[in-house]
Amino acid sequence: MSNEKLLKELSDHVYRLDRKHKDFDSTLREGKHRRFGEVQYKILTTEDNTTNGMQAMAVAPIKNNKVDTSEIVSTMF
């Protein structure tokens, strides 16, 4: 998956951290594994700031059964 496509998919999911969002996803939590495109990622951290409305998520790919923190991807809105 290209970096642009990954960022778009992550962006689509980061909105779902907001409990008020119609597609809220309670499974988007720190420590969980999630497939984005064809790659499995570990969710490193999430943020749903109800004060300023920001949602953010940082993920790292899992390669050879290990989390590769040299390739952390983050997105926020």
N, C-alpha and C positions, 0 to 999 in steps of 0.2 A: 504494500500500500504506500502510495506517495505520502510525503509529509503533509501536503495540502489536504489530501483526503482524510488522513488521520486527524488533523486539527479540526476539520469540519465535523467529523464524527464525534470527537471529544466535545466539541462545542455544543453539538446537539444534546449530548448526554449531561453536560454540566448544568444545564437549566433544570434538569430533573432532580437536582439536589434540593431545590426549593420545595418545602412541604406544601406550599399553596399552588404549585404547578399542577395542571390537570394530569400530567404524566409523571408525577413524583415517583421516584424509584428508591425505595428504602434499601435495596441491595447495593447501592453505590456507596460503599463504606470502606474506610481504611482497612487494609489488610486483605481485602477480597480480590479475587482474580476475575478478570473480565476479558472477553475477546473483543477486540476492536479490529475490524478488517480480518485479516488472516493471522494475526499475532495475538498471543495471550499476554496480558499485562497484569501487573499487581498495582492496585490503587494504593499509593503511598500516603496521600493526605487529601482531605476534602475540606471545604469551607462553605458554609451557608450563613452569611452575615445578614441577619434580619434587620440590623440597624441601617445599613447602607444598600442592601439588596444585592450584594456581590455573591456570586457562586464561583468556586474555583476547585480544580482537581489537578493533582499531579500523579502521573503513572510512570512505570518503568517496564520495559519488555522483559519477558521471561525467556531466557535462552539456555538451552541445555539444562533445564530444571533449576536455573539460578536467576535471580532478579538482577538485571544489568542496569545498575544505577549510573552508568556512564552515559545512558541514553534517556534520561528523564525528560518527559514531555509534560508541559503544564498548559492549562487554559483557564481563563476566567472571564466572567461577565458580571 
